[in-house]
Amino acid sequence: MHRVSPQASTRLPLTVRSRRKLCNDQLQVDLENDSSFCGDLSINLKFLEITMTTQLEGKMLTGIKKGIIFRDKPPEAGTTWAIIGVVFLVYFFYVMGSWITSSDFARTMPASPVPDEIKFKMNLLQVVTCFITVLTIYYFVIKPKLRTGRFSFLALFMFAHITTLVHDPLGNYSAVHVAYNAYPMNMGSWANFIPGFLTPNQNLMPESFFMMMPPYIWYNCMLSAGFAWVWRKLAERFPQGGTLIVIAAVFIVMMVADLVAEFGFIRSHGYSYIGGIQSVSLWSGTMFQFPLYIPVLTAMLTMGFTTLLYYRDDKGESWADRGIGKLKLSDSGKTFVRFLSLTGAMHMINLVTFWMPLQFFTMNGDTAPATTPNYIINNICGEGTPHPCNGANFNPRRSN
């Protein structure tokens, strides 16, 4: 019998024939070097693939149109992503646990008086975000669980996305780029516990419990679910349009949606892109400036999440948790592994599509607009500190 190397990618001319004596009712494959092996053959006409399971240590050999490429069957994607998910979940609890038990877990008070009008807007935003959070949890987590007895895919998607909150301070990882209003309830930030974090004074960054954190439960999840629906409808409406055209259309809708949503938060004084590159920003030079690379990166991020919901097979499995259903585990065990798989995939999407490319822009940012109020900057940089609010001239040396 001929054993095919797992690394082999050579196209091998072959002949498939039935030889019951040699192969015990299986098919025999003869290679050009006169060697052969036996196996069960299946052909997927849709993707023009030939799959053969051989008697050789359970290896899976795949044939592809225009020549046969033999290779071992790769491990199920779900288990690989689950391992990555374990790493990120441990990281999440390490960073958050270290922050909560440290002196950095302290309220950041506004560095200047907050006008009553702004207080009203902040209180309203906190109420609205919390209300949406409660509705989201009820309709997409609790209600399906009561009806079916298990968590839905979207619920697991939501749980996994919550853990990506740990990356939120990365907007200021290399230099100060964004600043939050300190009026809403907060206990500072966990930035100092993120390995390699360069920017000083980030323990003062007010990560609001009721305004900035709740959207991690529903914002990207609902957007991704909505865009998956839009994607599906566009593909049905324009079947001849081509996948790339449909993706481009969805991408543009994503950018516009992010611009509208963030514009509302920024105009309400919720936060400000104080270190944005002004030459590519709307309303540049003001505290309301909005860098146009943000909706592009956000659309990339959301597109990555949306593929998890759009590209699901007939078993309901995405590209990240594929194969989990085959594991010899209880239903609850499979659910947990599925959650780990989604966690691993969503963290990687988060880092690769948004936070990592954002560092280029943060390191080339401009000086914070002079009109930015102190209750947004809160002494993380600028006046009263040795560190300018300017990515291009930033001195990466911590003061705490």
Summary of the structure (lengths in Angstrom):
residues: 400
radius of gyration: 26.1
end to end distance: 66.4
largest distance: 89.4
contacts: 1269
relative contact order: 0.14
helix: 50%
strand: 10%
